[in-house]
Amino acid sequence: MNKGFNLKRINPNQTQIFFDDGRFETVTDTELEAFLSEASLADHEETQSQDPMN
């Protein structure tokens, strides 16, 4: 299951993450970097677990 999100920079040090289910979070640059790393890893793992023959 892929969770969608959009990003909006609200000032030089903070970004809001808007999730498709209506939630949002305001994060610092450090937190954003960690979030994007986790999202990328989760997406990569999801892609690897799919059967390429289907």
C-alpha positions as a Markdown table, in Angstrom:
| # | Residue | x | y | z |
|---|---|---|---|---|
| 1 | Met | 0.0 | 0.0 | 0.0 |
| 2 | Asn | 1.5 | 3.3 | -1.1 |
| 3 | Lys | 0.8 | 6.3 | 1.2 |
| 4 | Gly | 0.7 | 9.5 | -0.8 |
| 5 | Phe | 1.8 | 12.9 | 0.4 |
| 6 | Asn | 2.6 | 16.4 | -0.8 |
| 7 | Leu | 5.1 | 18.8 | 0.6 |
| 8 | Lys | 4.8 | 22.5 | 1.1 |
| 9 | Arg | 7.7 | 24.7 | 2.4 |
| 10 | Ile | 6.4 | 27.2 | 4.9 |
| 11 | Asn | 9.6 | 28.9 | 5.8 |
| 12 | Pro | 13.4 | 28.3 | 5.3 |
| 13 | Asn | 13.5 | 25.7 | 8.1 |
| 14 | Gln | 10.1 | 24.0 | 8.1 |
| 15 | Thr | 8.0 | 22.0 | 5.7 |
| 16 | Gln | 4.4 | 20.8 | 6.0 |
| 17 | Ile | 3.7 | 17.2 | 4.9 |
| 18 | Phe | 0.1 | 16.7 | 3.7 |
| 19 | Phe | -1.0 | 13.1 | 3.7 |
| 20 | Asp | -3.7 | 11.8 | 1.3 |
| 21 | Asp | -5.9 | 10.8 | 4.3 |
| 22 | Gly | -6.1 | 14.5 | 5.5 |
| 23 | Arg | -3.4 | 14.5 | 8.2 |
| 24 | Phe | -0.5 | 16.9 | 8.1 |
| 25 | Glu | 2.7 | 17.4 | 10.0 |
| 26 | Thr | 5.0 | 20.4 | 10.2 |
| 27 | Val | 8.6 | 19.2 | 10.3 |
| 28 | Thr | 12.1 | 20.7 | 10.4 |
| 29 | Asp | 14.6 | 20.1 | 7.7 |
| 30 | Thr | 16.3 | 17.3 | 9.7 |
| 31 | Glu | 12.9 | 15.6 | 10.3 |
| 32 | Leu | 12.0 | 16.0 | 6.6 |
| 33 | Glu | 15.3 | 14.3 | 5.5 |
| 34 | Ala | 14.5 | 11.4 | 7.8 |
| 35 | Phe | 10.9 | 11.1 | 6.6 |
| 36 | Leu | 11.9 | 11.1 | 3.0 |
| 37 | Ser | 14.6 | 8.5 | 3.6 |
| 38 | Glu | 12.0 | 6.3 | 5.3 |
| 39 | Ala | 9.5 | 6.9 | 2.6 |
| 40 | Ser | 12.0 | 6.0 | -0.1 |
| 41 | Leu | 13.1 | 2.9 | 1.7 |
| 42 | Ala | 9.5 | 1.8 | 2.2 |
| 43 | Asp | 8.8 | 2.4 | -1.5 |
| 44 | His | 11.9 | 0.4 | -2.5 |
| 45 | Glu | 10.9 | -2.5 | -0.2 |
| 46 | Glu | 7.4 | -2.5 | -1.6 |
| 47 | Thr | 8.7 | -2.6 | -5.2 |
| 48 | Gln | 11.1 | -5.4 | -4.3 |
| 49 | Ser | 8.3 | -7.6 | -2.8 |
| 50 | Gln | 6.1 | -7.4 | -5.9 |
| 51 | Asp | 6.2 | -10.4 | -8.2 |
| 52 | Pro | 7.6 | -9.2 | -11.6 |
| 53 | Met | 5.8 | -11.9 | -13.4 |
| 54 | Asn | 2.3 | -10.6 | -12.5 |
